[in-house]
Amino acid sequence: MRGTPAEIDAILAAHAAAEPGVFDLEHDIAFHGAVAAACHNALAANLLAQILELTRDEAFRTRLPAYTDETGWRHHDQIAAAIRDRHAAEAERVMRTHLSAILTWLNGGSAATDREDPR
């Protein structure tokens, strides 16, 4: 709800640069960074920046389970649409679903929640 039109355009552009079914770390970082910037929440943006920087560390990445079909693209698509349409509650709900799927993956489980329709 705090995002300016330019910030929302940046979210949409970051998502548009990603390809469904293909995980690209830099596209993921750009998308999450654009969402964080549009939130105008300095604490959240700072925490996200630290987490995303950690994901660039190859030593850290080699400790993660093999990446599965949980690319997050569908979640990102739904988050971007909700933000574009200024549906804050929907954006929050889908972001929670997305973060839960990522947490499951980070803990070595499957990310089956990406295959479910979070609506």
MIDOSE-1310 file (N, C-alpha, C; in nm, 2 decimals, decimal comma, always signed):
residues 119
mrgt	+0,08/-0,12/+0,00/+0,00/+0,00/+0,00/+0,09/+0,13/+0,00; +0,21/+0,11/+0,04/+0,30/+0,23/+0,05/+0,38/+0,25/-0,08; +0,38/+0,16/-0,16/+0,46/+0,16/-0,29/+0,41/+0,27/-0,38; +0,51/+0,34/-0,43/+0,48/+0,44/-0,54/+0,46/+0,37/-0,67
paei	+0,40/+0,44/-0,76/+0,38/+0,38/-0,90/+0,51/+0,33/-0,96; +0,62/+0,41/-0,94/+0,75/+0,37/-0,99/+0,80/+0,24/-0,92; +0,78/+0,23/-0,79/+0,82/+0,11/-0,71/+0,74/-0,01/-0,76; +0,61/+0,01/-0,78/+0,53/-0,10/-0,83/+0,57/-0,15/-0,97
dail	+0,60/-0,05/-1,05/+0,66/-0,08/-1,18/+0,79/-0,16/-1,17; +0,87/-0,13/-1,07/+1,00/-0,20/-1,05/+0,97/-0,35/-1,01; +0,87/-0,37/-0,93/+0,83/-0,51/-0,89/+0,78/-0,58/-1,01; +0,70/-0,52/-1,09/+0,64/-0,59/-1,21/+0,75/-0,62/-1,31
aaha	+0,85/-0,52/-1,33/+0,96/-0,54/-1,42/+1,05/-0,66/-1,37; +1,08/-0,66/-1,24/+1,16/-0,77/-1,19/+1,10/-0,90/-1,21; +0,97/-0,91/-1,19/+0,90/-1,04/-1,21/+0,90/-1,07/-1,36; +0,87/-0,97/-1,44/+0,87/-1,00/-1,59/+1,00/-1,05/-1,64
aaep	+1,11/-1,02/-1,58/+1,24/-1,07/-1,62/+1,26/-1,21/-1,59; +1,18/-1,27/-1,50/+1,20/-1,41/-1,46/+1,13/-1,50/-1,56; +1,17/-1,62/-1,56/+1,11/-1,72/-1,65/+1,04/-1,83/-1,57; +0,92/-1,86/-1,60/+0,85/-1,97/-1,52/+0,93/-2,10/-1,53
gvfd	+0,94/-2,17/-1,41/+1,01/-2,30/-1,41/+1,16/-2,29/-1,40; +1,22/-2,17/-1,41/+1,36/-2,16/-1,41/+1,40/-2,07/-1,29; +1,48/-2,12/-1,19/+1,52/-2,04/-1,08/+1,64/-1,97/-1,12; +1,64/-1,83/-1,10/+1,76/-1,75/-1,13/+1,78/-1,67/-1,00
lehd	+1,89/-1,68/-0,94/+1,91/-1,62/-0,81/+1,90/-1,47/-0,82; +1,96/-1,41/-0,93/+1,96/-1,26/-0,94/+1,82/-1,21/-0,97; +1,74/-1,28/-1,04/+1,60/-1,24/-1,06/+1,52/-1,25/-0,93; +1,55/-1,35/-0,85/+1,48/-1,37/-0,72/+1,52/-1,25/-0,63
iafh	+1,65/-1,22/-0,63/+1,69/-1,11/-0,54/+1,63/-0,98/-0,59; +1,63/-0,96/-0,72/+1,57/-0,83/-0,77/+1,42/-0,82/-0,73; +1,35/-0,93/-0,75/+1,20/-0,93/-0,71/+1,18/-0,89/-0,56; +1,25/-0,97/-0,48/+1,23/-0,95/-0,34/+1,28/-0,81/-0,29
gava	+1,39/-0,77/-0,35/+1,44/-0,63/-0,32/+1,35/-0,52/-0,36; +1,28/-0,54/-0,48/+1,18/-0,44/-0,52/+1,06/-0,44/-0,43; +1,02/-0,56/-0,38/+0,90/-0,56/-0,29/+0,94/-0,50/-0,16; +1,06/-0,53/-0,11/+1,10/-0,47/+0,02/+1,11/-0,32/+0,01
aach	+1,17/-0,27/-0,10/+1,18/-0,12/-0,12/+1,04/-0,06/-0,12; +0,94/-0,12/-0,19/+0,81/-0,06/-0,20/+0,73/-0,06/-0,06; +0,78/-0,15/+0,03/+0,71/-0,15/+0,16/+0,75/-0,03/+0,25; +0,86/+0,03/+0,22/+0,91/+0,15/+0,30/+0,92/+0,11/+0,44
nala	+0,97/-0,01/+0,46/+1,00/-0,06/+0,60/+1,15/-0,09/+0,61; +1,22/+0,00/+0,67/+1,37/+0,00/+0,67/+1,42/-0,13/+0,74; +1,36/-0,17/+0,84/+1,40/-0,29/+0,91/+1,38/-0,42/+0,82; +1,27/-0,43/+0,76/+1,24/-0,54/+0,67/+1,34/-0,54/+0,55
anll	+1,36/-0,42/+0,49/+1,45/-0,41/+0,38/+1,59/-0,45/+0,42; +1,64/-0,41/+0,54/+1,77/-0,44/+0,58/+1,79/-0,59/+0,61; +1,69/-0,65/+0,68/+1,70/-0,79/+0,70/+1,70/-0,87/+0,57; +1,61/-0,83/+0,48/+1,60/-0,90/+0,35/+1,74/-0,89/+0,27
aqil	+1,80/-0,77/+0,28/+1,92/-0,75/+0,21/+2,03/-0,84/+0,26; +2,03/-0,86/+0,39/+2,13/-0,95/+0,46/+2,10/-1,10/+0,42; +1,98/-1,14/+0,42/+1,94/-1,27/+0,38/+1,98/-1,30/+0,23; +1,94/-1,20/+0,15/+1,97/-1,22/+0,00/+2,12/-1,22/-0,03
eltr	+2,19/-1,15/+0,05/+2,34/-1,15/+0,03/+2,39/-1,28/+0,07; +2,34/-1,34/+0,17/+2,38/-1,47/+0,22/+2,36/-1,58/+0,11; +2,25/-1,56/+0,04/+2,21/-1,66/-0,07/+2,31/-1,66/-0,19; +2,39/-1,55/-0,20/+2,49/-1,54/-0,30/+2,62/-1,62/-0,27
deaf	+2,63/-1,65/-0,14/+2,75/-1,72/-0,09/+2,74/-1,87/-0,13; +2,84/-1,91/-0,22/+2,84/-2,05/-0,27/+2,85/-2,15/-0,16; +2,93/-2,12/-0,06/+2,95/-2,21/+0,05/+2,81/-2,24/+0,12; +2,74/-2,13/+0,14/+2,60/-2,15/+0,20/+2,51/-2,23/+0,10
rtrl	+2,52/-2,20/-0,02/+2,43/-2,26/-0,12/+2,46/-2,41/-0,13; +2,58/-2,45/-0,11/+2,61/-2,60/-0,12/+2,55/-2,67/-0,01; +2,52/-2,61/+0,10/+2,46/-2,68/+0,22/+2,31/-2,69/+0,20; +2,25/-2,63/+0,10/+2,10/-2,64/+0,08/+2,07/-2,76/+0,01
payt	+1,94/-2,81/+0,03/+1,90/-2,93/-0,05/+1,89/-2,89/-0,20; +1,89/-2,99/-0,29/+1,88/-2,96/-0,43/+1,75/-2,88/-0,46; +1,76/-2,79/-0,54/+1,65/-2,70/-0,57/+1,55/-2,79/-0,65; +1,42/-2,78/-0,61/+1,32/-2,86/-0,67/+1,23/-2,77/-0,76
detg	+1,11/-2,82/-0,79/+1,02/-2,74/-0,87/+0,97/-2,62/-0,80; +1,01/-2,59/-0,68/+0,97/-2,47/-0,61/+1,06/-2,36/-0,65; +1,02/-2,29/-0,76/+1,10/-2,18/-0,81/+1,04/-2,05/-0,76; +0,92/-2,05/-0,71/+0,86/-1,94/-0,66/+0,79/-1,85/-0,76
wrhh	+0,81/-1,88/-0,89/+0,76/-1,80/-1,00/+0,61/-1,78/-0,98; +0,53/-1,88/-0,96/+0,39/-1,87/-0,95/+0,35/-1,78/-0,82; +0,42/-1,80/-0,71/+0,40/-1,71/-0,60/+0,43/-1,57/-0,63; +0,55/-1,55/-0,70/+0,59/-1,41/-0,73/+0,48/-1,35/-0,83
dqia	+0,43/-1,43/-0,92/+0,32/-1,38/-1,01/+0,20/-1,33/-0,93; +0,16/-1,41/-0,83/+0,04/-1,38/-0,75/+0,07/-1,26/-0,66; +0,19/-1,25/-0,61/+0,23/-1,14/-0,52/+0,23/-1,01/-0,61; +0,30/-1,02/-0,72/+0,30/-0,90/-0,81/+0,17/-0,85/-0,85
aair	+0,08/-0,94/-0,88/-0,06/-0,90/-0,92/-0,13/-0,84/-0,81; -0,12/-0,89/-0,69/-0,19/-0,84/-0,57/-0,14/-0,70/-0,54; +0,00/-0,68/-0,55/+0,06/-0,55/-0,53/+0,01/-0,45/-0,63; +0,02/-0,49/-0,76/-0,03/-0,41/-0,87/-0,17/-0,36/-0,85
drha	-0,26/-0,45/-0,80/-0,40/-0,42/-0,78/-0,43/-0,36/-0,65; -0,32/-0,34/-0,57/-0,33/-0,28/-0,44/-0,42/-0,36/-0,34; -0,41/-0,49/-0,35/-0,48/-0,58/-0,26/-0,38/-0,63/-0,16; -0,36/-0,55/-0,06/-0,26/-0,57/+0,05/-0,28/-0,71/+0,12
aeae	-0,40/-0,74/+0,16/-0,42/-0,86/+0,23/-0,39/-0,99/+0,14; -0,42/-0,98/+0,02/-0,39/-1,09/-0,07/-0,24/-1,10/-0,09; -0,17/-0,99/-0,11/-0,03/-0,99/-0,12/+0,04/-1,05/+0,00; -0,01/-1,01/+0,12/+0,05/-1,07/+0,24/+0,02/-1,22/+0,25
rvmr	-0,10/-1,26/+0,21/-0,13/-1,40/+0,22/-0,04/-1,49/+0,13; -0,03/-1,44/+0,01/+0,05/-1,52/-0,09/+0,20/-1,51/-0,05; +0,25/-1,40/+0,01/+0,39/-1,39/+0,05/+0,41/-1,49/+0,17; +0,31/-1,50/+0,26/+0,33/-1,60/+0,37/+0,34/-1,74/+0,31
thls	+0,25/-1,77/+0,21/+0,26/-1,90/+0,15/+0,40/-1,92/+0,09; +0,44/-1,82/+0,02/+0,58/-1,83/-0,05/+0,69/-1,85/+0,05; +0,69/-1,77/+0,16/+0,79/-1,78/+0,26/+0,78/-1,92/+0,33; +0,66/-1,97/+0,35/+0,65/-2,10/+0,41/+0,71/-2,21/+0,32
ailt	+0,68/-2,20/+0,19/+0,74/-2,30/+0,10/+0,89/-2,29/+0,10; +0,95/-2,17/+0,10/+1,09/-2,15/+0,11/+1,15/-2,21/+0,24; +1,08/-2,18/+0,35/+1,13/-2,24/+0,48/+1,13/-2,39/+0,48; +1,02/-2,45/+0,42/+1,02/-2,59/+0,41/+1,13/-2,65/+0,33
wlng	+1,16/-2,58/+0,21/+1,27/-2,62/+0,13/+1,41/-2,61/+0,20; +1,43/-2,49/+0,27/+1,55/-2,47/+0,35/+1,57/-2,57/+0,45; +1,46/-2,63/+0,51/+1,47/-2,73/+0,61/+1,48/-2,87/+0,55; +1,50/-2,88/+0,42/+1,52/-3,01/+0,36/+1,40/-3,08/+0,31
gsaa	+1,28/-3,02/+0,33/+1,15/-3,08/+0,29/+1,12/-3,05/+0,14; +1,02/-3,11/+0,09/+0,98/-3,07/-0,04/+0,90/-2,95/-0,04; +0,89/-2,88/-0,14/+0,82/-2,75/-0,15/+0,69/-2,77/-0,22; +0,61/-2,87/-0,18/+0,49/-2,90/-0,25/+0,39/-2,79/-0,24
tdre	+0,40/-2,70/-0,15/+0,31/-2,59/-0,14/+0,31/-2,50/-0,27; +0,42/-2,51/-0,35/+0,42/-2,43/-0,47/+0,32/-2,49/-0,57; +0,30/-2,62/-0,56/+0,21/-2,68/-0,66/+0,07/-2,66/-0,62; +0,04/-2,62/-0,50/-0,10/-2,60/-0,45/-0,13/-2,46/-0,50
dpr	-0,26/-2,44/-0,52/-0,31/-2,30/-0,55/-0,33/-2,23/-0,42; -0,25/-2,13/-0,39/-0,26/-2,07/-0,26/-0,38/-1,98/-0,25; -0,47/-1,98/-0,34/-0,59/-1,89/-0,33/-0,69/-1,96/-0,25
